[in-house]
Amino acid sequence: MDKETKEVSKLDRLLKFSIVIGILLISWSVAYYYLMFLPDHEAKKLASQELEEITKQDQQKEEQTKKEEQEQKEYVVKRKDDCYDIYLSEKEQWDNVKDFNYEEIGDVCVVKYESKEVQKSEEECQKIFDTLSPFDLGTVIGEVVNRQWRDCIDNTESRGF
């Protein structure tokens, strides 16, 4: 019996040792899951939510930009209509009204009148344009100087409304 008891005792210890090793392996597996997989999964989930939020903000900005562009287009159309009305009104009052134009840069309606002055030479007109700085191109100042130069070349006078 002594021998059997020793074998049972050995088996008992082996069984207990196996159970402890199994429990340790299971706990390490669960710990690995919580320490490695879950934080990575949460980070991906958070990054996905941030990406969705950024995409939504970009869509809102794009919609706002489209809305502002549409409002600007509608404003320009209204200003062009107003400019045409001003042109017709001036044409009724004066016999030398030649043309009109709406300039978006300065938000101004320009009505052109035929000038009664003697036509200037192209060199004299070029002096007006030469006063323009390269930095003024595309600005209100550039538009005014360009209009003066064009008036000189066309022998017209412009008036802004």
C-alpha positions in Angstrom: 0.0 0.0 0.0 2.8 2.2 0.6 3.8 2.0 -3.0 0.3 2.7 -4.1 0.0 5.6 -1.8 3.2 7.0 -3.2 1.9 6.6 -6.7 -1.4 8.2 -5.9 0.5 11.0 -4.1 2.7 11.5 -7.2 -0.4 11.5 -9.4 -2.1 13.8 -7.0 0.9 16.3 -7.1 1.1 15.9 -10.9 -2.6 16.7 -11.2 -2.3 19.7 -8.9 0.7 20.9 -10.7 -1.1 20.5 -14.1 -4.1 22.4 -12.7 -1.9 25.2 -11.4 0.0 25.4 -14.8 -3.4 25.4 -16.6 -4.7 28.2 -14.4 -1.5 30.2 -15.0 -1.7 29.8 -18.8 -5.4 30.8 -18.8 -4.6 33.9 -16.6 -1.7 34.9 -18.8 -3.9 34.5 -21.9 -6.6 36.7 -20.3 -4.0 39.2 -19.1 -2.5 39.3 -22.6 -5.9 40.0 -24.0 -6.6 42.8 -21.6 -3.1 44.3 -21.9 -2.4 43.9 -25.6 -5.5 43.6 -27.6 -8.1 45.8 -25.8 -6.0 49.0 -25.7 -5.1 48.5 -29.4 -8.8 47.9 -30.2 -9.9 51.0 -28.1 -7.2 53.1 -29.9 -8.5 52.0 -33.3 -12.0 52.7 -32.2 -11.1 56.1 -31.0 -9.1 56.9 -34.2 -12.1 55.8 -36.2 -14.4 58.1 -34.3 -12.0 61.0 -34.7 -11.8 60.3 -38.4 -15.6 60.3 -38.7 -15.7 63.6 -36.8 -13.1 65.1 -39.0 -15.0 63.9 -42.1 -18.2 65.4 -40.8 -16.5 68.7 -40.1 -15.0 68.7 -43.6 -18.4 68.1 -45.1 -19.9 70.9 -43.0 -17.1 73.3 -44.2 -17.7 72.2 -47.8 -21.4 72.8 -47.5 -20.8 76.2 -45.9 -18.3 77.1 -48.6 -20.8 76.1 -51.3 -23.5 78.1 -49.6 -21.3 81.2 -49.4 -20.3 80.8 -53.1 -23.9 80.6 -54.1 -24.8 83.6 -52.0 -21.9 85.5 -53.7 -23.1 84.5 -57.1 -26.6 85.7 -56.3 -25.2 88.9 -55.0 -23.2 89.5 -58.2 -26.3 88.8 -60.3 -28.3 91.3 -58.3 -25.5 93.9 -58.6 -25.3 93.3 -62.4 -29.0 93.9 -62.6 -28.7 97.0 -60.5 -25.8 98.1 -62.7 -27.9 97.6 -65.9 -30.7 99.7 -64.3 -28.2 102.5 -63.5 -26.9 102.3 -67.1 -30.4 102.7 -68.5 -31.1 105.6 -66.2 -27.9 107.4 -67.2 -28.6 106.7 -70.9 -32.0 108.4 -70.5 -30.3 111.5 -68.9 -27.2 111.8 -71.1 -26.7 111.3 -74.8 -23.0 110.3 -74.5 -23.4 107.1 -72.4 -21.5 104.4 -74.2 -21.3 101.2 -72.0 -21.4 99.8 -68.5 -19.6 97.1 -66.5 -19.8 95.6 -63.0 -16.5 95.1 -61.3 -16.6 92.5 -58.6 -13.2 93.4 -57.1 -14.3 96.9 -56.0 -18.1 96.0 -56.0 -18.7 99.0 -58.3 -20.8 99.6 -61.3 -18.9 101.5 -63.9 -20.7 103.5 -66.6 -18.6 104.7 -69.5 -19.3 108.0 -71.3 -17.8 109.2 -74.6 -15.2 111.8 -74.0 -15.3 115.2 -75.7 -11.5 115.6 -75.2 -9.0 115.0 -78.0 -7.8 111.4 -78.2 -4.5 110.9 -76.3 -1.6 109.0 -77.9 -0.9 105.5 -76.8 2.4 106.6 -75.2 0.5 109.1 -73.0 -2.0 106.4 -72.0 0.9 103.9 -71.2 2.2 106.4 -68.6 -1.0 106.0 -66.6 -0.6 102.2 -66.7 3.1 102.4 -65.8 2.2 103.9 -62.4 0.7 100.6 -61.4 2.8 98.5 -59.0 2.9 94.7 -59.6 1.6 94.3 -56.1 -1.6 96.3 -57.0 -2.6 93.9 -59.7 -5.9 92.2 -58.8 -6.7 94.9 -56.2 -9.1 97.8 -56.2 -6.2 100.2 -56.9 -5.2 98.0 -59.9 -8.8 98.0 -61.2 -9.0 101.8 -60.9 -5.7 102.3 -62.7 -6.7 99.8 -65.4 -10.0 101.6 -65.9 -8.2 104.9 -66.3 -5.8 103.4 -68.8 -8.7 101.8 -70.7 -10.6 105.1 -70.7 -7.5 106.8 -72.1 -7.1 104.2 -74.9 -10.9 104.2 -75.7 -11.2 108.0 -75.3 -14.0 107.5 -72.7 -14.7 108.7 -69.2 -15.9 106.3 -66.5 -18.0 106.9 -63.4 -18.4 104.4 -60.6 -21.7 103.9 -58.9 
